[in-house]
Amino acid sequence: MKRWDITQMLDIGHKLFAKIHKQKYHAHHNNEIHFMAREIDEWLPQGVQSLMNGNYDPRCLKRYYFSDEVVDHLHPSDRIFQHILLKQLKPTFKHVINPNVYHLLGPTGVQYATQRIRQVLQDDKPNYFLRVDVRSFYASISHFRLIADIKKYYDDPKLIAMLERVIRNPIDTPRGVKNPDYGIALRGPLSQFFSGLYLKPLDDAFLESNVTYIIFQDDVLILCKTKRAMNRCRRRMMEILHERHLSLSRKKSRMGLIKDGFTIWVYPILRRNRRITPKLFTQMMVAI
């Protein structure tokens, strides 16, 4: 795909809005989505042009409180524009994002991750594992550090300015507008890109090491041949997480012998966990 082609960007926007509109077609006739459908030939070209000019500025996030979670909601137009922006960024991933990051491959990333784990278990026969989950990862991402990472790997001033506005996007809450220094929208189109970039120092630390390192969002799995290698990996990981002001979830993190079996959480798309036992080692494959 040719980057920053306004015709292709408009086509992406039209297709994504048609999908959103279809999902909400039976909403109340005063729902905003119906007004957007009637005026799409106005707001969509204007938004795409703002991306081309580098002055795109998203609307405030809308925060909703539920009994079990807090959700920061993007306006439908911003979801479309940020999805278009992500499409322009994707060709750069092979130069920026670590090859051991699998969630940026889309739904097939789950298959590729499980295929690689299965292959390593069959061929290398590691004896130890280190499976960790970063605690409250998306809520703990520092805006200052993330913006510094973007400036380190991208040199387009317009792109940097747009991504900075997305990261620092104010949040409209029932208690007033907030401007936090930490946290990004969990379900935003760019959230997985931001997560891959923020954990890049951790990913790169194990790129040339003699262990198998796999990461899916904030879930990390390291397979080692010796206990010494496992402990060395754990120390290095804790150092980097401390530098990034992140911590581990004690409840979801485990380390030990592979022969005893372990649980991995690299399947958020499936919304379930899969127990890996010695009997399933050489047959590990998840059906999507």
C-alpha positions as CSV (number, residue, x, y, z in Angstrom):
1,M,0.0,0.0,0.0
2,K,1.3,3.4,-0.9
3,R,1.7,5.5,2.2
4,W,-0.2,8.8,2.7
5,D,-2.3,8.3,-0.4
6,I,-5.5,10.3,0.2
7,T,-7.6,8.2,-2.0
8,Q,-6.7,5.0,-0.2
9,M,-7.0,6.7,3.2
10,L,-10.6,7.8,2.3
11,D,-11.4,4.3,1.1
12,I,-10.2,2.8,4.4
13,G,-12.3,5.3,6.3
14,H,-15.4,4.6,4.3
15,K,-15.1,0.8,4.8
16,L,-14.5,1.1,8.5
17,F,-17.4,3.5,9.0
18,A,-19.7,1.2,7.0
19,K,-18.7,-1.6,9.4
20,I,-19.4,0.5,12.5
21,H,-22.7,1.9,11.1
22,K,-23.9,-1.7,10.3
23,Q,-23.2,-2.7,13.9
24,K,-25.2,0.3,15.2
25,Y,-27.8,0.5,12.4
26,H,-30.7,-0.2,14.8
27,A,-29.7,2.4,17.3
28,H,-32.1,5.2,18.2
29,H,-32.8,7.5,15.3
30,N,-31.2,10.4,17.3
31,N,-28.0,8.4,17.8
32,E,-24.9,10.3,16.6
33,I,-23.9,7.5,14.2
34,H,-26.9,8.3,11.9
35,F,-25.9,12.0,11.7
36,M,-22.3,10.9,10.9
37,A,-23.6,8.7,8.1
38,R,-25.5,11.6,6.5
39,E,-22.5,13.9,6.8
40,I,-19.7,11.5,6.0
41,D,-18.7,13.4,2.9
42,E,-17.9,16.4,5.0
43,W,-16.2,15.1,8.2
44,L,-14.2,12.2,6.7
45,P,-12.4,14.2,4.0
46,Q,-11.7,16.9,6.5
47,G,-10.2,14.4,9.0
48,V,-8.1,12.7,6.4
49,Q,-6.8,16.0,5.2
50,S,-5.9,16.9,8.8
51,L,-3.8,13.6,8.9
52,M,-2.1,14.6,5.7
53,N,-1.3,18.1,7.1
54,G,-0.2,16.7,10.4
55,N,-2.7,18.8,12.5
56,Y,-5.1,16.0,13.4
57,D,-6.3,16.6,17.0
58,P,-8.6,14.0,18.5
59,R,-11.7,14.7,20.6
60,C,-11.6,14.1,24.4
61,L,-11.9,10.5,25.4
62,K,-15.2,9.8,27.2
63,R,-14.8,7.8,30.4
64,Y,-17.5,5.4,31.6
65,Y,-17.5,3.7,35.0
66,F,-18.8,0.2,35.4
67,S,-18.9,-2.1,38.4
68,D,-15.9,-4.1,37.2
69,E,-13.9,-1.8,35.0
70,V,-13.4,1.8,33.8
71,V,-13.6,2.3,30.0
72,D,-12.1,5.3,28.1
73,H,-14.2,5.5,24.9
74,L,-13.0,7.0,21.6
75,H,-15.3,9.0,19.4
76,P,-16.2,6.9,16.3
77,S,-14.6,9.5,14.0
78,D,-11.3,9.3,16.0
79,R,-11.4,5.5,15.9
80,I,-11.5,5.8,12.1
81,F,-8.8,8.4,11.8
82,Q,-6.5,6.6,14.2
83,H,-7.1,3.4,12.3
84,I,-6.1,5.1,9.1
85,L,-3.0,6.5,10.8
86,L,-2.1,3.0,12.0
87,K,-2.3,1.8,8.4
88,Q,0.3,4.4,7.4
89,L,2.6,3.3,10.3
90,K,2.4,-0.4,9.6
91,P,5.2,-0.4,6.9
92,T,7.6,1.0,9.5
93,F,7.0,-1.9,12.0
94,K,9.6,-4.2,10.5
95,H,12.2,-1.4,11.1
96,V,11.1,-0.4,14.6
97,I,9.2,-3.2,16.4
98,N,11.1,-6.3,17.7
99,P,10.3,-9.5,15.6
100,N,9.4,-11.4,18.8
101,V,6.3,-9.1,19.3
102,Y,3.3,-11.1,18.0
103,H,0.2,-9.0,18.8
104,L,0.9,-6.5,16.0
105,L,0.4,-9.3,13.5
106,G,-3.3,-9.2,14.1
107,P,-5.5,-12.2,14.8
108,T,-3.0,-14.5,13.1
109,G,-0.4,-13.4,15.7
110,V,-1.9,-15.9,18.1
111,Q,-1.3,-18.8,15.7
112,Y,2.3,-17.7,14.9
113,A,3.1,-17.4,18.6
114,T,1.7,-20.9,19.5
115,Q,3.4,-22.4,16.4
116,R,6.7,-21.0,17.5
117,I,6.3,-22.3,21.1
118,R,5.4,-25.7,19.8
119,Q,8.4,-25.8,17.5
120,V,10.8,-24.7,20.3
121,L,9.4,-27.3,22.7
122,Q,9.9,-30.0,20.0
123,D,13.3,-29.0,18.7
124,D,15.2,-27.2,21.5
125,K,13.6,-29.1,24.4
126,P,14.0,-26.3,27.0
127,N,13.7,-27.3,30.7
128,Y,12.6,-24.0,32.4
129,F,10.1,-21.3,31.7
130,L,9.5,-17.8,32.8
131,R,6.0,-16.5,32.2
132,V,5.2,-13.0,33.4
133,D,2.3,-10.6,33.1
134,V,2.9,-6.8,33.5
135,R,0.6,-5.4,36.1
136,S,-1.9,-2.8,34.9
137,F,0.3,-2.3,31.9
138,Y,-1.8,0.1,29.7
139,A,-2.7,2.2,32.8
140,S,1.0,2.4,33.8
141,I,2.5,3.7,30.5
142,S,4.3,7.0,31.1
143,H,3.3,9.6,28.5
144,F,6.7,11.3,28.8
145,R,8.7,8.0,28.2
146,L,6.4,6.9,25.4
147,I,6.7,10.2,23.5
148,A,10.5,10.0,24.0
149,D,10.4,6.6,22.4
150,I,8.5,7.9,19.4
151,K,11.0,10.7,18.9
152,K,13.8,8.2,19.1
153,Y,12.5,6.0,16.3
154,Y,10.6,8.5,14.1
155,D,11.8,11.7,12.7
156,D,8.7,13.1,11.0
157,P,7.7,16.2,13.1
158,K,4.1,16.1,11.9
159,L,3.7,12.4,12.8
160,I,5.3,12.9,16.2
161,A,3.0,15.9,17.0
162,M,-0.1,13.8,16.0
163,L,0.9,10.8,18.1
164,E,1.7,13.1,21.0
165,R,-1.8,14.6,20.9
166,V,-3.3,11.1,20.8
167,I,-1.2,10.0,23.8
168,R,-1.9,13.2,25.8
169,N,-5.6,13.2,24.9
170,P,-7.7,14.7,27.8
171,I,-10.4,12.5,29.3
172,D,-13.9,13.8,29.9
173,T,-15.3,12.2,33.1
174,P,-18.4,12.8,35.2
175,R,-16.1,14.6,37.6
176,G,-14.6,16.9,35.0
177,V,-11.8,16.8,32.4
178,K,-8.6,15.1,33.4
179,N,-5.1,15.3,31.9
180,P,-3.3,12.3,33.2
181,D,0.5,11.7,32.8
182,Y,0.0,8.0,32.7
183,G,-2.2,5.5,30.8
184,I,-3.4,5.1,27.2
185,A,-6.8,4.0,25.8
186,L,-6.9,0.2,26.1
187,R,-9.1,-0.4,23.0
188,G,-7.8,2.3,20.8
189,P,-6.5,1.4,17.3
190,L,-3.0,2.7,18.2
191,S,-2.8,1.1,21.7
192,Q,-1.1,-2.1,20.6
193,F,1.5,-0.1,18.6
194,F,2.2,2.0,21.7
195,S,2.5,-1.1,23.9
196,G,5.0,-2.7,21.4
197,L,7.1,0.5,21.4
198,Y,7.0,1.0,25.1
199,L,8.3,-2.5,25.9
200,K,10.9,-2.4,23.1
201,P,13.8,-2.1,25.5
202,L,12.7,-5.4,27.2
203,D,12.2,-7.1,23.8
204,D,15.6,-6.0,22.5
205,A,17.4,-7.2,25.7
206,F,16.6,-10.8,24.7
207,L,17.0,-10.5,21.0
208,E,20.5,-12.0,20.8
209,S,20.3,-14.2,23.9
210,N,20.3,-18.0,23.9
211,V,16.7,-18.2,25.1
212,T,13.3,-18.2,23.4
213,Y,11.5,-14.9,24.0
214,I,7.9,-14.3,23.0
215,I,5.6,-11.4,23.9
216,F,1.9,-10.8,23.2
217,Q,0.8,-7.4,24.4
218,D,1.9,-7.4,28.1
219,D,2.3,-11.2,28.4
220,V,5.9,-12.5,28.2
221,L,7.1,-16.1,27.9
222,I,10.7,-17.1,28.1
223,L,11.9,-20.7,27.6
224,C,15.4,-21.6,28.9
225,K,17.5,-24.7,29.0
226,T,19.0,-24.1,32.4
227,K,17.9,-22.7,35.7
228,R,20.8,-20.3,35.7
229,A,19.6,-18.8,32.4
230,M,16.1,-18.5,33.8
231,N,17.3,-16.6,36.9
232,R,19.5,-14.4,34.7
233,C,16.6,-13.5,32.5
234,R,14.4,-12.7,35.5
235,R,17.0,-10.3,36.9
236,R,17.5,-8.6,33.5
237,M,13.7,-8.3,33.1
238,M,13.2,-6.8,36.5
239,E,15.9,-4.2,35.8
240,I,14.2,-3.0,32.6
241,L,10.7,-3.0,34.0
242,H,12.0,-0.9,36.9
243,E,13.5,1.6,34.5
244,R,10.1,1.7,32.7
245,H,8.3,2.2,36.0
246,L,6.4,-1.1,35.5
247,S,5.9,-4.1,37.9
248,L,4.8,-7.7,37.6
249,S,1.5,-9.2,38.4
250,R,2.4,-11.7,41.2
251,K,-0.9,-13.6,40.6
252,K,-0.3,-14.2,36.9
253,S,3.5,-14.6,36.8
254,R,5.2,-18.0,37.2
255,M,8.6,-19.6,36.7
256,G,9.9,-23.1,37.1
257,L,10.3,-26.5,35.4
258,I,8.5,-27.0,32.1
259,K,7.8,-30.7,32.9
260,D,5.5,-29.7,35.7
261,G,3.3,-27.8,33.2
262,F,2.4,-24.1,33.1
263,T,-0.3,-21.8,32.0
264,I,0.2,-19.1,29.4
265,W,-2.0,-16.0,28.7
266,V,-1.0,-15.3,25.1
267,Y,-4.6,-15.7,24.0
268,P,-6.5,-12.5,24.9
269,I,-8.4,-12.7,21.7
270,L,-9.8,-16.1,22.7
271,R,-10.7,-14.7,26.2
272,R,-9.5,-18.0,27.8
273,N,-6.4,-19.6,29.2
274,R,-4.9,-22.9,28.0
275,R,-3.2,-25.3,30.4
276,I,0.0,-26.7,29.0
277,T,0.8,-30.1,30.5
278,P,3.7,-32.4,29.7
279,K,1.4,-34.5,27.6
280,L,0.4,-31.6,25.4
281,F,4.0,-30.2,24.9
282,T,4.6,-31.6,21.5
283,Q,1.0,-31.0,20.3
284,M,0.5,-27.4,21.4
285,M,-1.7,-25.7,18.8
286,V,-4.6,-23.5,19.5
287,A,-7.5,-23.5,17.0
288,I,-8.6,-20.1,16.2
